């Protein structure tokens, strides 16, 4: 009898501080957006139940701190991930330039079995800001994604709930494909389940 397919998906969201990682996660899972900025301390996660191809799955989305002083936590939080979301702010070219470093760090610390084919998704967030202030064009971002293994690319606004569901649907499908390709069992031993003060924070970074 073949092993039971795992029904838990682990997704890690990476990017510089302030690009909107927590806001994207909150909008997707809870349909909420807060204008109050609060930096994520270490890491936080939320769960989203989905039905993909007739299969019920629980996607655990990890929002990690973008600050350098917390990057040493990466080894514990990255390991066991099934998909990695790289987020930048379309109005901040520095956050876009940092995507390569975030990707390289993830591959180093997560140490996936097949790094060349590990699924990434790139999200350019905060497209609600007026076009004249935009620092990174869609064409430039698409060229980066194509050159880095044809990574799926989405533009979103967590504030206005634009493109968020579409982006995370691709994240979920790619994560499930990764699970199926590696033929994991249902034990999900690599995920760390922690709750700070028994609550999930409502960060909006």
N, C-alpha and C positions, 0 to 999 in steps of 0.2 A: 504494500500500500504506500503510495507516494506521501512525502511529508506534507502536512497541512500548510497552506500558504499563510504567511503572516498577514494579519489584518491591521497592524499598526504601522504607520509610515512616519518616519522622523525627517523633518525638514529644518534646515538651519538658514537663518537670514543674516547675511553679513553686509557690512558697508560702514562708511565713516559715521561718526556721531552726528546726529541732526539731519540725516537724509530722509527720515520718515519710516524707519523699519518698524517701530512699535505701532505707529499710526496705521500702516498697511495691515499689520496683523490684527489690530483691533477692528479695523473696518471690515476685514474679510470674515473674521470669526463672530464679532458682536454687532456689526453694523453701527459702530460708534466712531466719532471723531472728537478729539479734544484739542482746543487751541492752546492749552497749557502744556508747555514743554517740560518734561522731566526725564533726565538721562537714565537709561537703564543701568542698573548696578549689577555687574556680572552677567546674569542671563535670566530670562523669564520665558515661560512658554504658555501656550493656549492649545486646546484641543478642538478639532472640527470633525464632526462625523459626516461622512460622504458615502454615496453609492456610486461606484465606478464599474461600468460594464456588468451590472447586476450583482456586484460584490460590495458588501458594507465594509468600510474601512474607517479607521480613526486616524486622522492626520495630526501629529503632534508638531507644532510649529515653534521653534526656538528662536527667540529674539536675543541676540547677543550684543553686549556693549561695544560701541565703536571706539572707546577710548583706549589708548595704548596701555594704560596701567592694568587693564583687565584682560589683555590678550593672552596672558599666561594661563588663563582658564580654558583656552581653546581646546586643548588636548581632550579634556573630559567632555566638553559639550559637543565637539564636532564628531567624535567617534560614534559610529553606528548610523550616521546620517544617510538617507536614501536620495536626497536632492539638496542642492545648495542654491539659495537665491542671493544674487549679488545686486545690491541696491545703491543707486547714486541719485543725487539731486540734479535735475537737468539745468538748474541755474547755478551750479557750482562745479566748475571744471576740475577742481582739485579732487572732489569726491569721485568723479569719473576716472581720473587718472589712477586713483587708488585701487580700482577694481582688479587689476592684474595682481597686485600685492595680496589682496584678500583671497583671490582664487588660489594663488601659489601657497599661501599659508594654510588654507583649508586642505589642499591636497597633501601637504606635508604632515599636518597634525592628524587629519582624519585617516590617512593612509588607506584609501579604498582599494579593493582588490584589483580593480581595473581602472586606474586613474585616467587613462586616455579616453575612456567612454563614460566616465561618471557624469551624470546629468546636472547641468547648471542652467539657471534661468536668470537673465539680466532684466532688471526693472529700472526704468528712468522715472523717478517720482517727481511730484510737484509741478505737473504740467499746467496746473491752474494759474500759475503766475504768468503775467502778461508776456507775450512773445518777445518783446524788445529786451527783456531782462534775461532771456534764455542764453545759457553759455555753451551748451552742448547740443548740437543738432541731432536729429534722428538719424540722418545719413551717417554721421560720424560714429554714433553708437552702433548702428547696424553693421558698419564696416568692421568695427572691433569684434562684434559677436561672430561675424562670418569668419574672420581670421583666427578666432579662438575656438574653432571646432563647431561652427554653425550653431551657436548657442541661441535658443529662442529669446526674442527681445520684445518687451512690452513697455508702453508708456502709461503711467497712471497718475491719478490724483487721489490720495487717501482722503483729502478734505472733501472733495466733491464726489467721491466714490465712482471715479472714472477708470475703467479698465482693470479694476482690482480683481473681480471675480474671474475674468478671462485669464488673467495672469496666473492666478492660483489654481485654476482648473488644469492648466498645462503643467504646473508644478506637481500637482497631485498625480496626474497621469504618468509623468516621467518618473516620479518616485515609485509608483506601483510597478512600472515596467522594470525599474532597477531591482526591486524586490524579487520579481518573478524571474529575472535573468540570473540572479544569484541563488535562487531556489532556497531562500531562507525558511526555517521553520517558524513557528508562532511564538517562540519564547522571548524574543526582543530583549535579549540580555544586555545589549550595549547601551540602552537608553537609561539615563539617570532621571528618576522621578523625584523631584524635590518641590516642596511648597514652602515659601517663606511666609511665616506667620499664618500658615494654612490658608492663604489667600493668593490670588494672582494679581499682580500689580496692574495699574491702568496707565502705563507709561505712554507718552505721546511723542517720543523722540523720532 
